[in-house]
């Protein structure tokens, strides 16, 4: 299995923390934020389920720019072989 060595940037990690602390954040945004933070300082990669969620977010007009930024970050850290 091919590994993706990308890590979440400080800017995205800050956005993710704000998203998790905001009472108005959607469940989808919170899931993406948690995934992004889990990949900040570890070798963890995006799961297939989160890849699918991130792809749907990026293809939808329903989500705001912050949620799309989290989705893009999570998707960029996906397993290269999938």
N, C-alpha and C positions, 0 to 999 in steps of 0.2 A: 504494500500500500504506500502510495506516495504521500509524503508529509508536506504540509504547507507551514512554513516557519514564520509567517507574518504574525504580528502581535497588534493589539489594539493601541492606537495612539493616545497620548495624553488628552488631546482635545476631545476625542470620542469617549474616552473613559469619564471625563468630566460631564459630558452630555448624558452619558448613561447613568451616572450617579444622580444627576438632577432629575432625570426621567423616573428613576426608581423612587425618589423622594417626593415626587409631585403627586398629590391626590387626584389630579385630573388626567394622568397618563392612562392610556388604554392598556388592556391586558397584552395586546400584541406589542406595543412599544416597550412595556415592562419586560416581556420575554426576550426581545431583541437586546435590550439594555443589559439584562442579566447575562446573556450569552457573550456580549461584547466584553463585559467586565471579567467574566471567567477566563477570557483569552488575553488579558492584559499582561500578565507576568508568568504565564505557563505555556506548556506545549500543547494545550488542548486545541482541538479543531472544531469547527462548526458541524453539528449533527446533520444528517440528511433531512430531518424534520424541520430544523431551523433554516436550512438552505431553501426548502420549499416555502416556508413562511416569508423569508426575506425576499424571495423572487416575486411572490404575490404582492408584497408591499410596494416593491419598486415598480410593478406594472399597474398599480392602481392610483386613481386620482383621490382616493378617500383619505390618504395619509399625508401628514404635514412633512415639511422638509427635515425636521429633526428625526422623525421616525424613519424617513428614507435614508438619512445619513447613517443611522444605526444599522439599517438593513444592508446598506452597501458595505459597511465595515465587516459585518458578520459574514456576508457572502464572499468577500475577498479573502476570508480566512478559512474557506471551505477546503475539504480534501480535494487535491488536484485530480485524483483518479476517478472521482464521481462525475 
